[in-house]
Amino acid sequence: MPDQFPKRIMMISTHGHVSASPEFGRADTGGQVVYVLEVAKQLARAGCQVDILTRRIGGRPQIEPVAAGVRVLAFRCGGEKFIPKEALCDHIPEWVDSAASFIRRERLRYDVINSH
């Protein structure tokens, strides 16, 4: 892999219900979730480590392995209950604070950050 090729990628997807095994057919669990997961898996196959940062819904774990080189990192964003994407804007500061704190604590460094 060339030196300039990214080695660690952050993908931000707060809009959907992203998880290693999404329950398709639920609100905000459809095409974009599939797309994000599949792109992450392909990037991992190319040699990257990919973290998909999303919001934490219900009792799901904060760190969830998806495939080799891919994991979902879920952070607080308006409580434990599902919030439709149209109502998330008031809760994004909480998500940013939680995600940033985790990234600092874990001393993570990303070569590329992607969001929709």
C-alpha positions in Angstrom: 0.0 0.0 0.0 1.5 3.4 -1.0 2.5 5.7 1.9 0.0 8.4 0.9 -2.9 5.9 1.0 -5.0 6.5 4.1 -4.6 4.0 6.9 -7.3 5.1 9.3 -10.6 6.5 8.2 -13.4 8.0 10.2 -16.9 7.8 8.6 -19.6 9.9 10.4 -23.2 8.8 9.9 -25.5 10.2 12.6 -28.5 10.1 10.4 -29.3 6.4 10.4 -29.5 3.5 12.8 -26.0 2.2 11.9 -24.9 -1.1 13.6 -23.0 -4.3 12.7 -26.4 -6.0 12.2 -28.9 -3.3 11.4 -32.6 -4.1 11.7 -33.6 -3.2 8.1 -37.1 -1.8 7.7 -37.0 0.3 10.9 -37.1 4.1 10.7 -33.8 5.5 9.3 -32.4 2.0 8.6 -32.2 1.6 4.9 -30.1 2.5 1.9 -27.7 4.9 3.4 -26.9 2.5 6.3 -26.2 -0.3 3.7 -24.0 2.1 1.7 -22.0 3.3 4.7 -21.4 -0.3 5.9 -20.4 -1.6 2.5 -18.0 1.3 1.7 -16.4 0.7 5.1 -15.9 -3.0 4.4 -14.4 -2.3 1.0 -12.0 0.3 2.4 -10.9 -2.3 5.1 -10.3 -4.9 2.3 -8.0 -2.3 0.7 -6.0 -2.2 4.0 -7.6 0.7 5.9 -8.9 0.7 9.5 -12.4 2.2 9.4 -14.4 3.6 12.3 -18.0 4.5 11.6 -19.1 7.1 14.2 -22.8 7.2 14.8 -25.3 7.9 17.6 -26.0 5.5 20.4 -29.6 4.1 20.5 -31.0 1.9 23.2 -28.7 -0.5 25.0 -26.4 -1.1 22.2 -22.6 -1.2 22.9 -20.4 1.8 22.3 -17.9 -0.2 20.3 -19.3 -2.8 17.9 -17.1 -4.8 15.5 -18.5 -5.1 12.0 -15.8 -6.9 10.0 -12.0 -7.2 10.0 -10.8 -3.5 10.1 -14.3 -2.0 10.6 -16.1 -1.0 13.8 -19.0 1.1 14.8 -18.5 3.7 17.5 -21.8 4.9 19.0 -22.1 8.1 21.1 -24.8 9.8 23.1 -27.1 12.0 21.1 -30.3 13.0 22.8 -30.9 10.0 25.1 -31.4 6.3 24.7 -34.5 6.4 22.5 -34.6 6.7 18.8 -34.9 10.3 17.5 -35.8 10.8 13.8 -33.0 12.4 11.8 -35.1 15.5 11.2 -35.0 16.2 15.0 -31.3 15.6 15.6 -29.9 19.1 15.2 -30.5 20.1 18.8 -28.6 17.0 20.0 -25.5 17.1 17.7 -23.4 19.2 20.2 -23.8 16.3 22.8 -22.7 13.8 20.1 -19.7 15.9 19.2 -18.6 16.3 22.8 -19.0 12.6 23.5 -17.2 11.5 20.3 -14.3 14.0 20.7 -13.8 12.9 24.3 -13.6 9.3 23.2 -11.1 10.1 20.4 -8.9 12.1 22.7 -9.0 9.4 25.4 -8.2 6.6 23.0 -5.6 8.8 21.2 -7.1 8.1 17.8 -5.7 9.8 14.7 -7.4 9.7 11.4 -6.0 10.3 7.9 -9.4 10.9 6.4 -12.7 12.0 7.8 -15.9 11.5 5.7 -19.4 12.5 6.4 -22.6 12.8 4.5 
